[in-house]
Amino acid sequence: MKDHVAELITAALNTLVANGDLPETIQPRVMVDRTRDKSHGDFASNIAMTLAKPAGKPPREVAQLIIEALPQSAQLSKAEIAGPGFINFFMDDAATSAIISSVLSAGDSFGRNTSGAGKKVQVEFVSANPTGPLHVGHGRGAAVGDSICRLLAANGWDVTSEFYYNDAGAQINNLALSTQARCKGLGPDDEGWPADGYRGTYITELAESYMKGETVHAEDKHVTGKADADDLDAIRDFAVAYLRREQDHDLKAFGVDFDVYFLESSLYSDGDVEKTVEKLIASGHTYEKDGALWLKTTDFGDDKDRVMRKSEGGYTYFVPDVAYHMNKWQRGFERVVNEQGADHHSTITRVRAGLQALGEGIPKAWPEYVLHQMVMVMRGGEEVKISKRAGSYVTLQDLVEEVGRDATRYFLVARATTSQLTFDIDLAISQSNDNPVYYIQYAHARVCSMLRKLADHGWSWSPEQAGHFELLSEDAEKGLMNKLAAYPELITRAGSNTEPHIVANYLQELAGEFHSYYNSHKMLIDDEKLRNARLSLSEAVRQVLRNGLDLLGVSAPESM
């Protein structure tokens, strides 16, 4: 209906230009918004106010001209001028209630569209160093990244999800040295313990498994331990595989799986890093200074040039990142979204500069970045900081075991990634209206329960019996129908802007409106026509709740 109103306005403007009432030079951008107050209609537009100056007429006069030129439409009841020149549009009741049939007919596909046209998009998220259990920050990245994948798929994109394993560098060496120390019976307080060693009890578990000769099955290889505490290379391979397996297990328990697992080490073994460096040198955007190799990132908007190869040897961390993203480009991804922690902010300009310097025609804003802020976990009004097993942080596994997968996923995705998130464990496990995920799931289960109770009265309902929507004339019913009609547009916006939190917020609002409606109206009544109309509306609400929850990776229980 929103698109239909925009089309009516455009047709009116074309008529006014043809009649000479508006100048041919106008280039209107027709904006139509849903109203918050239904006394102001269903939709509103400020088009008359934006055209007043080029038209040389007062806004209200332009608005009146537009209203008089609107084509006839069975869906539009009336249009009227408000305030300084807004145009409010009141839709016909039949047009409003048509959304119920649309939802029931489309079912699980309601809200999905083909705007992505099957184009390839890759979403990289989590990408944790395989040096320990996943923490709650990784969990936020997993919840947001997986929801972005689901949203993009709902918008018709061909989505590839990818996990980038940082299995090379100093942190991996610290992991190997820490494990080796444990294999030799050393503890963090003993002389000889690595200065930057990892202290969690998981290192002890890892060392014990290695010394016992356990075989670890990671995504792409099998590694077997051995009772040899001096073989650092074997310990390193085993430790990485062991923690990769653990992280993968935690993510699968969280409902997150990946299409591709990419190893940083492969960029070196396959020669991609060296090829990228050679190409950057050939591009003329590098220079030698103080024994180091520099990239002229200032040519591409950076505040200063960056070192690529250090004077003592070895590449800085952004160089393999450039090689990795060149690999993504060569795989044909028209769009790439990187969901990462806010601490990656400094890499954005460098990676994009490196890609521009390669001269491959890569767009300036490629890849896109979604950076999430930190998560604070609270219990009993106090911050929870320590996990015994991890040693210094709360793990994702801790959270899922305590509050469940659904609550964890919803809470981690429910706020904009630009905002810091406080995860209140007490709220997440409460069965109350204050708990948003419980509130939403309960609305879904309520409809299911209501439909099950029909048989107790000898009644039945099915989508084929849906009808008599003209009886849904109350403000609460119209409000629910308008809320349902907003869902497809919301999914388009959430996908375009990679903002799954707006889906979470919408579901909470929809559940709230339904609970209020349910509490103030009897559903299982003798009047068959009104009963079926209300059940049809309730079932449409249930379907949209289910569809939205699925986009967040949260279940829609039929009983609670």
Secondary structure, DSSP 8 states (H G I E B T S, - for coil): -HHHHHHHHHHHHHHHHHTTSS-TT-------EE-SSGGG-SEEE-HHHHHHHHHTS-HHHHHHHHHHH----TTEEEEEEETTTEEEEEE-HHHHHHHHHHHHHHGGGTT---TTTT-EEEEEE----TTS--BHHHHHHHHHHHHHHHHHHHTT-EEEEEEEE--SSHHHHHHHHHHHHHHTT--TTSTT--TT---SHHHHHHHHHHHTT-EEE-SS-EEE--S-TT-HHHHHHHHHHHHHHHHHHHHHHTT---SEEEEHHHHHHTTHHHHHHHHHHHTT-EEEETTEEEE-GGGGT-SS-EEEE-TTSSB-THHHHHHHHHHHHHTT-SEEEEEEEGGGHHHHHHHHHHHHHTTS---TT-SEEEEE--EEEEETTEEE---TTTSSS-BHHHHHHHH-HHHHHHHHHSS-TTS-EEEEHHHHH--STTSHHHHHHHHHHHHHHHHHGGGGGT----GGG---GGG--SHHHHHHHHHHHTHHHHHHHHHHTT-THHHHHHHHHHHHHHHHHHHHS--S-S-HHHHHHHHHHHHHHHHHHHHHHHHTT----S--
